[in-house]
């Protein structure tokens, strides 16, 4: 099956998965808010971020090994695949042990990072946290098994497993909440379902790739192991920086403001995150295709494909950012919940600025992963993480919640300015200024749409109800996409996408 067809299959199942997970998660969150309180909602979000920090122990080994698998998979070198998978398995079992030790060491400090926790006791906090820790650690016993399928551009296998697990978990948790109103049983239900899933996944992959159970596995050559070690070291810096920049906001909110506010922010970021997931399905589905592209095609072809996906990313992320800026607060405060769950427009603006620029980085990062270009900017994310922590902690002291996201935005934009130089020089041998020229065109178009839509929103949403909300959403969709078509419809990038879609229609795919 071709790269395009595999990517299309991954995207198809990815969209179905994200839609189902969005709906199920929304139902779960709604029932949670109805039955429990916002403090427990905040604790739930906070522990998710703490465990993201602990997952730092993975340190990029997965990406480095996935990169190493692209060539043997393309060449169907089964013996080499077995060797890499054996290394992957040993690495992830070691990671599980490290996370367990570090996770247990964090336990005594939980009361100090959860401000205004209400009636929740330290004992309860500890039990809840240990369940989260168990879920994270147990993941590493099966995570490596997905790598071979993903390297074969069969990402849909992991996607479908995740979707089925989410459906079962949410339905079970909703029943438990309605019957017991008990947060502990809510968490234990999730742990039980996910543990069963991991056992079944192990059995499934053993049948799908029986050769991986062979005892006769050749040891990798020193130079092959050295490549993995070198790239892992580089990715280690990326991972540390990413965690410091992306997984600390809730911890800072809880430690300096209140854990309740984590729940309020979480409602907004939940919807924004899943919108990002809908978009990133496209780009994550083609990482392995990019790996194959890098291994088999010229730099000119790689550059052409890169520009197309970059253009598509800016279009889609811009559309989502504009839509959320205009519609998210009316939805949360006027349709879903009430005014007490509202987030200030300044904070929302900062979150969405970071959201848009993060979209611009996704294509850069995914191409870097596929090309194995990890070393040149290995210190960049460390610098970003440091800037984010310093600015966020200083900002929260002086201007409150918005100050946290000032740090997030500034540290993120730094990568948008530096990474293009590396990619364009190392991967394409092209002039990077065309990248920034295109960036200004995309951003200018997006800002123009926002200015046009402001008076429209003031008129249509003077009274928020389901009808006016849907009407506003339709207007935003039509105006934004019409403007983008008028301005960029004659570009080479849009022409490439149109040709791609036309060919697929003719094939009936």
C-alpha positions as CSV (number, residue, x, y, z in Angstrom):
1,X,0.0,0.0,0.0
2,X,1.4,3.5,-0.9
3,X,2.4,6.2,1.6
4,X,-0.7,8.2,0.6
5,X,-3.1,5.3,1.0
6,X,-1.6,4.3,4.4
7,X,-1.7,7.9,5.6
8,X,-5.4,8.2,4.4
9,X,-6.3,5.0,6.3
10,X,-4.5,6.4,9.4
11,X,-6.3,9.7,9.1
12,X,-9.7,8.1,8.5
13,X,-9.5,6.0,11.7
14,X,-7.8,8.9,13.5
15,X,-10.8,11.1,12.8
16,X,-13.3,8.5,13.9
17,X,-11.3,7.9,17.1
18,X,-10.9,11.6,17.9
19,X,-14.6,12.3,17.4
20,X,-15.7,9.3,19.6
21,X,-13.1,10.2,22.3
22,X,-14.2,13.9,22.2
23,X,-17.9,13.0,22.7
24,X,-17.2,10.3,25.3
25,X,-14.8,12.6,27.2
26,X,-17.3,15.5,27.0
27,X,-20.0,13.3,28.5
28,X,-17.7,12.0,31.2
29,X,-16.6,15.6,32.1
30,X,-20.2,16.8,32.2
31,X,-21.3,13.9,34.5
32,X,-18.2,14.5,36.6
33,X,-19.1,18.2,37.1
34,X,-22.7,17.3,37.9
35,X,-21.9,14.6,40.4
36,X,-18.6,15.7,42.0
37,X,-17.0,19.1,42.5
38,X,-14.5,21.3,40.7
39,X,-11.8,20.6,43.3
40,X,-11.7,16.9,42.3
41,X,-11.9,17.9,38.7
42,X,-8.8,20.0,39.3
43,X,-7.0,17.1,41.1
44,X,-7.8,14.9,38.2
45,X,-6.2,17.4,35.8
46,X,-3.2,18.1,38.1
47,X,-2.3,14.5,38.5
48,X,-2.4,14.0,34.8
49,X,0.2,16.7,34.4
50,X,2.4,15.4,37.3
51,X,2.5,12.0,35.6
52,X,3.4,13.7,32.3
53,X,6.4,15.1,34.1
54,X,7.3,11.7,35.5
55,X,7.0,10.2,32.0
56,X,10.1,12.3,31.4
57,X,11.9,9.0,32.1
58,X,11.1,7.9,28.6
59,X,13.5,10.5,27.4
60,X,12.8,10.1,23.7
61,X,13.9,6.5,23.5
62,X,10.7,5.7,21.6
63,X,11.2,8.3,18.9
64,X,14.8,7.2,18.4
65,X,14.0,3.6,18.1
66,X,11.0,4.3,15.8
67,X,13.4,6.2,13.5
68,X,15.8,3.2,13.5
69,X,12.9,0.9,12.5
70,X,12.0,2.8,9.3
71,X,14.9,1.3,7.2
72,X,14.6,-2.4,8.3
73,X,10.8,-2.2,7.9
74,X,11.2,-0.7,4.3
75,X,13.7,-3.5,3.5
76,X,11.7,-6.2,5.3
77,X,14.7,-7.1,7.3
78,X,13.0,-9.3,9.9
79,X,16.2,-10.1,11.9
80,X,17.1,-6.5,12.3
81,X,13.5,-5.7,13.3
82,X,13.8,-8.4,16.0
83,X,17.0,-6.9,17.3
84,X,15.7,-3.3,17.6
85,X,12.4,-4.5,19.2
86,X,14.4,-6.5,21.8
87,X,16.4,-3.4,22.6
88,X,13.1,-1.4,22.8
89,X,11.6,-3.9,25.2
90,X,14.5,-3.8,27.6
91,X,14.6,0.0,27.5
92,X,10.9,0.3,28.4
93,X,11.0,-2.2,31.2
94,X,13.9,-0.2,32.7
95,X,11.8,3.0,32.2
96,X,8.9,1.5,34.1
97,X,11.2,0.7,37.0
98,X,12.6,4.3,37.0
99,X,9.1,5.9,36.9
100,X,8.0,3.7,39.8
101,X,10.9,4.8,42.0
102,X,10.6,8.5,41.2
103,X,6.8,8.4,41.4
104,X,6.9,7.0,44.9
105,X,9.5,9.5,45.9
106,X,7.1,12.4,44.9
107,X,4.3,11.1,47.1
108,X,5.2,13.0,50.3
109,X,5.3,16.3,48.5
110,X,1.7,16.2,47.1
111,X,0.1,18.3,49.9
112,X,2.6,21.1,49.1
113,X,1.6,21.4,45.4
114,X,-2.2,21.3,45.9
115,X,-3.5,24.6,47.2
116,X,-7.0,25.0,48.7
117,X,-7.9,21.3,48.4
118,X,-11.0,21.7,50.6
119,X,-12.0,18.5,52.5
120,X,-9.7,16.1,50.6
121,X,-7.4,14.5,53.1
122,X,-3.7,13.7,52.5
123,X,-4.5,10.0,52.6
124,X,-7.1,10.4,49.8
125,X,-4.7,12.5,47.8
126,X,-2.0,9.8,48.1
127,X,-4.4,7.0,47.1
128,X,-5.6,8.9,44.1
129,X,-2.1,9.6,43.0
130,X,-0.9,6.0,43.4
131,X,-3.7,4.9,41.0
132,X,-2.6,7.4,38.4
133,X,1.0,6.2,38.9
134,X,0.0,2.5,38.4
135,X,-1.8,3.4,35.1
136,X,1.3,5.2,33.8
137,X,3.9,2.6,34.8
138,X,1.8,-0.4,33.5
139,X,1.7,1.4,30.1
140,X,5.4,0.8,29.5
141,X,4.9,-3.0,29.6
142,X,3.1,-2.9,26.2
143,X,4.0,0.5,24.7
144,X,7.0,-0.8,22.8
145,X,4.7,-3.3,21.0
146,X,3.0,-0.5,19.0
147,X,6.3,0.7,17.5
148,X,6.6,-1.9,14.7
149,X,3.0,-1.3,13.5
150,X,3.6,2.4,13.6
151,X,6.8,2.1,11.6
152,X,4.8,0.1,9.0
153,X,2.4,3.1,8.8
154,X,-0.3,1.1,10.5
155,X,-1.0,3.7,13.2
156,X,-4.7,2.9,12.9
157,X,-4.1,-0.2,15.0
158,X,-3.1,1.8,18.1
159,X,-5.9,4.3,17.3
160,X,-8.6,1.7,17.2
161,X,-7.5,0.1,20.4
162,X,-7.4,3.5,22.1
163,X,-10.9,4.2,20.9
164,X,-12.5,1.0,22.1
165,X,-10.8,1.4,25.4
166,X,-12.0,4.9,25.8
167,X,-15.6,3.9,25.1
168,X,-15.6,1.1,27.6
169,X,-13.8,3.2,30.2
170,X,-16.1,6.2,30.0
171,X,-19.3,4.2,30.0
172,X,-18.2,2.3,33.0
173,X,-17.0,5.4,34.8
174,X,-20.3,7.2,34.1
175,X,-22.3,4.3,35.6
176,X,-20.0,4.3,38.7
177,X,-20.4,8.0,39.2
178,X,-24.1,8.0,38.9
179,X,-24.5,5.0,41.2
180,X,-21.9,5.8,43.8
181,X,-20.7,9.4,43.5
182,X,-17.3,8.1,44.5
183,X,-14.1,9.5,43.0
184,X,-12.0,6.6,44.2
185,X,-14.2,4.0,42.4
186,X,-14.2,6.3,39.4
187,X,-10.4,6.0,39.2
188,X,-10.3,2.3,40.0
189,X,-12.7,1.6,37.2
190,X,-10.4,3.3,34.7
191,X,-7.4,1.4,36.1
192,X,-9.2,-2.0,35.8
193,X,-10.3,-1.4,32.2
194,X,-6.9,-0.2,31.1
195,X,-5.1,-3.1,32.7
196,X,-7.4,-5.5,30.9
197,X,-6.7,-3.6,27.6
198,X,-2.9,-3.9,28.2
199,X,-3.2,-7.7,28.7
200,X,-5.2,-8.1,25.5
201,X,-2.9,-5.8,23.5
202,X,0.0,-8.0,24.5
203,X,-1.7,-11.1,23.3
204,X,-2.8,-9.4,20.0
205,X,0.6,-8.3,19.1
206,X,2.2,-11.6,19.9
207,X,-0.2,-13.2,17.3
208,X,0.3,-10.3,14.8
209,X,4.1,-10.6,14.9
210,X,4.9,-14.1,16.1
211,X,8.6,-13.7,15.1
212,X,9.1,-11.2,17.9
213,X,8.8,-14.1,20.4
214,X,11.8,-15.8,18.9
215,X,14.5,-16.5,21.4
216,X,17.2,-16.4,18.7
217,X,17.8,-12.6,18.4
218,X,21.0,-11.2,17.1
219,X,22.6,-8.4,19.1
220,X,22.8,-5.0,17.3
221,X,26.2,-3.9,16.0
222,X,27.9,-1.3,18.1
223,X,27.5,1.5,15.5
224,X,23.7,0.7,15.3
225,X,23.4,0.9,19.1
226,X,25.5,4.1,19.1
227,X,23.0,5.7,16.6
228,X,20.1,5.0,19.0
229,X,22.1,6.2,22.0
230,X,23.2,9.4,20.2
231,X,19.7,10.3,19.1
232,X,18.2,9.4,22.5
233,X,20.7,11.8,24.2
234,X,19.5,14.5,21.8
235,X,15.9,13.7,22.3
236,X,16.5,13.6,26.1
237,X,17.0,17.4,26.0
238,X,13.9,17.9,23.8
239,X,11.8,15.8,26.3
240,X,13.0,17.7,29.4
241,X,12.3,21.0,27.7
242,X,8.9,20.0,26.4
243,X,7.9,18.8,29.9
244,X,9.1,22.0,31.5
245,X,7.1,24.0,29.0
246,X,4.0,22.0,28.4
247,X,3.3,20.0,31.5
248,X,3.9,22.5,34.3
249,X,1.1,25.0,33.9
250,X,-1.5,23.1,36.0
251,X,1.2,22.5,38.7
252,X,1.9,26.2,38.9
253,X,-1.8,27.0,38.9
254,X,-2.4,24.6,41.7
255,X,0.6,25.6,43.7
256,X,0.2,29.4,43.4
257,X,-3.5,29.9,42.9
258,X,-5.9,27.1,43.6
259,X,-6.6,23.5,42.5
260,X,-10.2,24.5,41.6
261,X,-8.8,26.8,38.9
262,X,-7.1,23.8,37.3
263,X,-10.6,22.4,36.7
264,X,-11.9,25.7,35.2
265,X,-8.9,26.0,32.8
266,X,-9.2,22.3,32.1
267,X,-12.6,22.6,30.5
268,X,-11.2,25.1,28.0
269,X,-7.9,23.2,27.3
270,X,-9.8,19.9,27.0
271,X,-11.9,21.2,24.1
272,X,-8.8,23.0,22.5
273,X,-6.7,19.9,22.9
274,X,-9.2,17.7,21.2
275,X,-9.5,20.1,18.4
276,X,-5.7,20.0,18.0
277,X,-6.0,16.2,18.1
278,X,-8.4,16.3,15.1
279,X,-5.9,18.3,13.2
280,X,-2.7,16.5,14.3
281,X,-4.2,13.2,13.2
282,X,-3.3,14.2,9.7
283,X,0.2,15.1,10.5
284,X,1.0,12.3,13.0
285,X,-0.5,9.8,10.5
286,X,2.2,10.7,8.0
287,X,5.3,10.7,10.3
288,X,6.1,7.1,9.2
289,X,5.3,8.2,5.6
290,X,7.7,11.0,6.0
291,X,10.3,8.5,7.2
292,X,9.8,6.5,4.0
293,X,9.9,9.7,2.0
294,X,13.2,10.7,3.5
295,X,14.6,7.2,2.9
296,X,13.5,7.0,-0.8
297,X,13.0,10.4,-2.3
298,X,15.0,13.5,-3.3
299,X,15.3,16.6,-1.2
300,X,13.3,18.5,-3.7
301,X,10.4,16.1,-3.3
302,X,10.7,16.2,0.4
303,X,10.6,20.0,0.4
304,X,7.5,20.1,-1.8
305,X,5.6,17.7,0.5
306,X,6.8,19.7,3.6
307,X,5.5,23.0,2.2
308,X,2.1,21.4,1.4
309,X,1.7,20.0,4.9
310,X,2.9,23.2,6.5
311,X,0.4,25.2,4.5
312,X,-2.4,22.8,5.4
313,X,-1.4,23.0,9.1
314,X,-1.5,26.8,9.2
315,X,-4.9,26.8,7.4
316,X,-6.5,24.3,9.9
317,X,-4.9,25.5,13.1
318,X,-5.8,29.1,12.1
319,X,-9.4,28.1,11.5
320,X,-9.5,26.3,14.9
321,X,-7.9,29.3,16.7
322,X,-10.3,31.8,15.2
323,X,-13.3,29.6,15.9
324,X,-12.3,29.1,19.5
325,X,-11.5,32.7,20.1
326,X,-15.0,33.7,18.9
327,X,-17.0,30.8,20.2
328,X,-15.4,29.0,23.1
329,X,-16.5,31.2,26.0
330,X,-20.1,31.6,24.8
331,X,-20.2,27.8,24.6
332,X,-18.8,27.1,28.0
333,X,-20.7,29.9,29.9
334,X,-23.9,30.1,27.9
335,X,-24.6,26.6,26.6
336,X,-22.6,23.9,28.5
337,X,-22.2,25.3,32.0
338,X,-22.6,28.8,33.5
339,X,-20.7,32.1,34.1
340,X,-18.8,30.7,37.1
341,X,-16.9,28.5,34.7
342,X,-15.8,31.3,32.5
343,X,-12.2,32.1,31.7
344,X,-11.0,35.7,30.9
345,X,-10.6,36.6,27.2
346,X,-6.9,37.6,27.9
347,X,-6.1,34.2,29.2
348,X,-8.0,32.5,26.3
349,X,-6.1,34.7,23.8
350,X,-2.8,33.7,25.2
351,X,-3.8,30.0,25.1
352,X,-4.9,30.2,21.5
353,X,-1.8,32.1,20.4
354,X,0.3,29.2,21.8
355,X,-2.1,26.7,20.2
356,X,-1.6,28.3,16.7
357,X,2.1,28.5,16.9
358,X,2.3,25.0,18.2
359,X,0.5,23.9,15.1
360,X,3.2,25.6,13.1
361,X,5.8,23.6,14.9
362,X,4.1,20.2,14.4
363,X,5.2,19.8,10.8
364,X,8.7,20.9,11.7
365,X,8.9,18.5,14.6
366,X,7.3,15.6,12.7
367,X,9.7,16.0,9.8
368,X,12.7,16.2,12.2
369,X,11.5,12.9,13.8
370,X,11.1,11.2,10.4
371,X,14.5,12.5,9.2
372,X,16.2,11.6,12.5
373,X,17.4,15.2,12.9
374,X,17.5,15.5,16.6
375,X,20.9,16.8,17.5
376,X,21.2,20.3,16.2
377,X,18.6,21.9,18.4
378,X,18.9,19.6,21.4
379,X,19.4,22.5,23.8
380,X,16.6,24.6,22.4
381,X,13.8,22.9,24.3
382,X,15.9,23.1,27.5
383,X,16.1,26.9,27.0
384,X,12.4,27.0,26.3
385,X,11.6,25.1,29.4
386,X,13.7,27.4,31.5
387,X,12.2,30.5,30.0
388,X,8.7,29.2,30.5
389,X,9.2,28.3,34.2
390,X,10.9,31.6,35.0
391,X,8.3,33.8,33.2
392,X,5.4,31.7,34.4
393,X,6.3,31.8,38.1
394,X,7.2,35.5,37.9
395,X,4.0,36.2,35.9
396,X,1.6,34.4,38.2
397,X,2.9,36.5,41.1
398,X,2.3,39.8,39.4
399,X,-0.6,39.4,37.0
400,X,-2.1,36.1,38.1
401,X,-3.3,33.4,35.7
402,X,-2.5,35.2,32.5
403,X,1.2,35.5,33.6
404,X,1.5,31.7,33.4
405,X,0.5,31.7,29.8
406,X,2.8,34.6,28.9
407,X,5.7,32.3,29.7
408,X,4.1,29.5,27.6
409,X,3.7,31.8,24.6
410,X,7.1,33.4,24.7
411,X,9.0,30.1,25.1
412,X,6.9,28.5,22.3
413,X,7.5,31.2,19.8
414,X,11.3,30.9,20.3
415,X,11.1,27.5,18.6
416,X,9.1,28.9,15.7
417,X,11.9,31.3,15.1
418,X,14.9,28.9,15.4
419,X,13.7,25.5,14.2
420,X,13.0,26.6,10.6
421,X,16.7,27.5,10.1
422,X,17.8,24.0,11.1
423,X,15.2,22.2,9.0
424,X,15.7,24.3,5.9
425,X,19.5,24.0,6.1
426,X,19.9,20.4,7.1
427,X,17.0,18.7,5.3
428,X,16.3,20.9,2.3
429,X,19.2,23.1,1.6
430,X,16.7,25.9,0.9
431,X,16.4,29.6,1.8
432,X,14.6,29.8,5.2
433,X,13.2,33.4,4.6
434,X,10.5,31.9,2.3
435,X,9.2,30.2,5.5
436,X,8.9,33.4,7.4
437,X,7.4,35.3,4.4
438,X,4.7,32.6,4.2
439,X,4.2,32.8,8.0
440,X,3.4,36.6,7.8
441,X,0.9,35.9,5.0
442,X,-0.9,33.2,7.0
443,X,-0.9,35.3,10.2
444,X,-2.1,38.4,8.4
445,X,-5.0,36.6,6.8
446,X,-6.1,35.1,10.2
447,X,-6.0,38.5,11.9
448,X,-8.0,40.0,9.1
449,X,-10.7,37.4,9.5
450,X,-10.8,38.1,13.3
451,X,-11.3,41.8,12.7
452,X,-14.1,41.1,10.2
453,X,-15.9,38.7,12.5
454,X,-15.8,40.8,15.7
455,X,-18.8,43.0,14.9
456,X,-20.6,39.9,13.5
457,X,-20.1,38.1,16.8
458,X,-21.3,41.2,18.7
459,X,-24.5,41.1,16.7
460,X,-25.2,37.4,16.5
461,X,-24.3,36.5,20.0
462,X,-25.9,39.4,21.8
463,X,-28.1,36.6,23.3
464,X,-26.4,33.2,23.5
465,X,-28.5,30.2,22.8
466,X,-28.1,27.0,20.8
467,X,-29.5,28.6,17.6
468,X,-27.4,31.7,17.6
469,X,-24.3,29.7,18.5
470,X,-24.8,27.3,15.6
471,X,-25.4,30.3,13.2
472,X,-22.3,32.0,14.4
473,X,-20.3,28.8,13.9
474,X,-21.5,28.5,10.4
475,X,-20.7,32.1,9.6
476,X,-17.1,31.7,11.0
477,X,-16.6,28.5,8.9
478,X,-17.8,30.0,5.7
479,X,-16.0,33.4,6.0
480,X,-12.7,31.9,7.2
481,X,-12.4,29.2,4.5
482,X,-13.7,31.5,1.8
483,X,-11.0,34.1,2.6
484,X,-8.3,31.5,2.6
485,X,-9.5,30.1,-0.7
486,X,-9.5,33.6,-2.3
487,X,-6.0,34.4,-1.1
488,X,-4.2,31.1,-1.4
489,X,-6.4,29.2,-4.0
490,X,-3.8,29.7,-6.8
491,X,-0.7,28.7,-4.8
492,X,1.4,25.6,-5.6
493,X,0.6,24.2,-2.1
494,X,-3.2,24.4,-2.6
495,X,-2.8,23.0,-6.2
496,X,-1.0,20.0,-4.8
497,X,-3.7,19.3,-2.2
498,X,-6.4,19.7,-4.9
499,X,-4.6,17.3,-7.2
500,X,-4.2,14.8,-4.4
501,X,-7.9,14.9,-3.5
502,X,-8.9,14.7,-7.2
503,X,-6.8,11.5,-7.7
504,X,-8.3,9.9,-4.7
505,X,-11.9,10.6,-5.8
506,X,-11.1,9.1,-9.3
507,X,-9.8,6.0,-7.6
508,X,-13.0,5.9,-5.4
509,X,-10.9,5.9,-2.2
